């Protein structure tokens, strides 16, 4: 519970330290990176309005937490963030993001060759859309943090998004990637390109990812989207949707999101598929969301107590008061493993819907 004079940085640092204990991770480096990512918003009292209407979370909080769990039990903690300058605006926010990348690359010796190959596409002088670049920081107990940058395909306007994404794939040597997405996920006028993302590491498993928001989609549309990945059971996607949103034939609120990961050697087909379900739009409150997610975790042989640990790390509010703290849940499918990610809001500004 926050106090009237608490800052955004102080609240989210405490929440992050709690989550680090849940994930079995030392909190010192995550807390440092969180403070840097918040930028000028870090020391802003919560009693004041948000510095910028960030679209990261429903209440304009510029960060979101998530915990990824493989079916084998391995845990990873993630922070999604939009870094903000003292005088935010579309162009200033982009510059702040570029400065943060440069600082992180120097400190952690990050490879920027793929980012440099596409950077100009997503860096206009006058950015359009709700954001330009976002970041995620991924932590586990096995090594240093890992980093990912998200670009906005709409940054030059929605009408330019398909050309930008296709060109970005082509520059990265993935000429077949965009046609695959068109065949499986972006088939309708209401399907929108949401994020183009890059892992900033040297691993052969470093990903190029594309996210597609499938507005007013039904289960059949996302099962078809999943079928782009060879060797997975696409019907798991339907089971996932029916469990978390029983009785929902189509998803008219916040959309289902399909994402594809392409790694080194993926010339024709993506290596994995993820479905993201915006749970807060399809439950009456977070107590119902908790029940459904616990059942999903049990079905995947994951200890459901993990969910309660995550909730307890972030809030002590009455879960039946409103939805939104459990923002969305994703299921990741690849031929050799599956995983679940729970996305949870800080609710620093009350968690009210936008």
VENRA-V986890 format. One record per backbone hydrogen bond with DSSP energy under -1.0 kcal/mol. CO is the residue of the C=O (numbers start at 1). NH is the residue of the N-H. E is the energy in kcal/mol with one decimal. If there is no record, write none. Layout:
BEGIN
[[CO | NH | E] [CO | NH | E]]
END
This chain:
BEGIN
[[3 | 6 | -1.4] [6 | 46 | -3.2] [7 | 11 | -2.2] [8 | 12 | -2.4] [9 | 13 | -2.0] [10 | 14 | -2.0] [11 | 15 | -2.3] [12 | 16 | -2.6] [13 | 17 | -2.6] [14 | 18 | -2.0] [15 | 19 | -2.2] [16 | 20 | -2.5] [17 | 21 | -1.6] [18 | 22 | -1.6] [19 | 23 | -2.3] [20 | 25 | -2.8] [27 | 31 | -2.4] [28 | 32 | -1.9] [29 | 33 | -2.5] [30 | 34 | -2.4] [31 | 35 | -2.0] [32 | 36 | -1.8] [33 | 37 | -2.7] [34 | 38 | -2.2] [38 | 41 | -1.9] [39 | 42 | -1.5] [41 | 44 | -1.2] [42 | 9 | -3.1] [44 | 8 | -2.1] [45 | 48 | -1.6] [52 | 54 | -2.8] [57 | 60 | -1.7] [62 | 82 | -2.1] [64 | 80 | -2.9] [65 | 344 | -2.8] [66 | 78 | -2.9] [67 | 342 | -2.4] [68 | 76 | -2.3] [69 | 340 | -2.7] [70 | 73 | -2.5] [74 | 70 | -2.1] [76 | 68 | -2.9] [77 | 139 | -3.3] [78 | 66 | -1.9] [79 | 137 | -2.1] [80 | 64 | -1.9] [81 | 135 | -2.4] [84 | 40 | -2.9] [89 | 93 | -3.3] [90 | 94 | -1.6] [91 | 95 | -2.1] [92 | 96 | -2.2] [93 | 97 | -2.1] [94 | 98 | -2.4] [95 | 99 | -2.4] [96 | 100 | -2.1] [97 | 101 | -2.3] [98 | 102 | -2.1] [99 | 103 | -2.2] [100 | 104 | -2.7] [101 | 105 | -2.9] [102 | 106 | -1.8] [103 | 107 | -2.1] [104 | 108 | -2.8] [105 | 110 | -1.2] [112 | 116 | -3.1] [113 | 117 | -1.5] [115 | 119 | -1.8] [118 | 121 | -1.2] [120 | 123 | -1.1] [132 | 152 | -1.5] [134 | 150 | -2.5] [135 | 81 | -2.9] [136 | 148 | -1.8] [137 | 79 | -1.9] [138 | 146 | -2.2] [139 | 77 | -2.8] [146 | 138 | -2.7] [147 | 200 | -2.8] [148 | 136 | -2.2] [149 | 198 | -2.2] [150 | 134 | -2.0] [151 | 196 | -1.9] [152 | 155 | -1.9] [154 | 157 | -2.5] [155 | 128 | -2.6] [157 | 160 | -1.6] [160 | 164 | -2.3] [161 | 165 | -2.6] [162 | 166 | -2.4] [163 | 167 | -2.4] [164 | 168 | -2.4] [165 | 169 | -2.4] [166 | 170 | -2.3] [167 | 171 | -2.6] [168 | 172 | -1.3] [169 | 174 | -2.8] [170 | 173 | -1.8] [174 | 177 | -1.5] [176 | 180 | -1.6] [177 | 181 | -1.9] [178 | 182 | -2.5] [179 | 183 | -2.0] [180 | 184 | -1.3] [181 | 185 | -2.9] [181 | 186 | -2.4] [188 | 191 | -1.4] [190 | 215 | -1.1] [192 | 213 | -3.0] [195 | 211 | -2.5] [196 | 151 | -3.3] [197 | 209 | -2.8] [198 | 149 | -2.3] [203 | 206 | -2.1] [204 | 264 | -1.2] [207 | 199 | -2.3] [208 | 262 | -2.6] [209 | 197 | -2.7] [210 | 260 | -2.1] [211 | 194 | -2.8] [212 | 258 | -2.7] [213 | 192 | -2.9] [214 | 217 | -1.2] [217 | 251 | -2.2] [218 | 222 | -1.4] [219 | 223 | -2.2] [220 | 224 | -2.2] [221 | 225 | -2.0] [222 | 226 | -2.1] [223 | 227 | -1.3] [225 | 228 | -1.3] [226 | 229 | -1.9] [229 | 232 | -1.0] [233 | 236 | -1.8] [234 | 237 | -1.4] [235 | 239 | -2.1] [236 | 240 | -2.3] [237 | 241 | -2.3] [238 | 242 | -2.5] [239 | 243 | -1.9] [240 | 244 | -2.1] [241 | 245 | -2.2] [245 | 248 | -1.9] [251 | 216 | -1.1] [256 | 214 | -3.3] [257 | 276 | -2.6] [258 | 212 | -3.3] [259 | 274 | -2.0] [260 | 210 | -1.7] [261 | 271 | -2.9] [262 | 208 | -2.3] [263 | 266 | -2.7] [265 | 267 | -1.4] [272 | 261 | -1.9] [273 | 333 | -3.4] [274 | 259 | -2.2] [275 | 331 | -2.0] [276 | 257 | -1.9] [277 | 279 | -2.0] [277 | 329 | -1.9] [278 | 281 | -2.0] [279 | 282 | -2.1] [285 | 289 | -1.7] [286 | 290 | -2.6] [287 | 291 | -1.6] [288 | 292 | -2.1] [289 | 293 | -2.6] [290 | 294 | -2.4] [291 | 295 | -1.7] [292 | 296 | -2.0] [293 | 297 | -2.6] [294 | 298 | -2.3] [295 | 299 | -2.3] [296 | 300 | -1.2] [297 | 302 | -3.0] [298 | 301 | -1.9] [303 | 306 | -1.8] [304 | 307 | -1.0] [305 | 309 | -2.0] [306 | 310 | -2.3] [307 | 311 | -2.6] [308 | 312 | -2.6] [309 | 313 | -1.5] [311 | 314 | -1.2] [311 | 315 | -2.5] [318 | 321 | -1.8] [319 | 286 | -1.3] [322 | 286 | -1.7] [325 | 327 | -1.3] [325 | 345 | -2.6] [327 | 280 | -1.8] [328 | 343 | -2.5] [329 | 277 | -2.9] [330 | 341 | -1.9] [331 | 275 | -2.0] [332 | 339 | -1.7] [333 | 273 | -2.4] [337 | 334 | -1.7] [338 | 71 | -2.0] [339 | 332 | -3.2] [340 | 69 | -3.3] [341 | 330 | -2.4] [342 | 67 | -2.0] [343 | 327 | -1.1] [344 | 65 | -1.9] [347 | 350 | -1.8]]
END
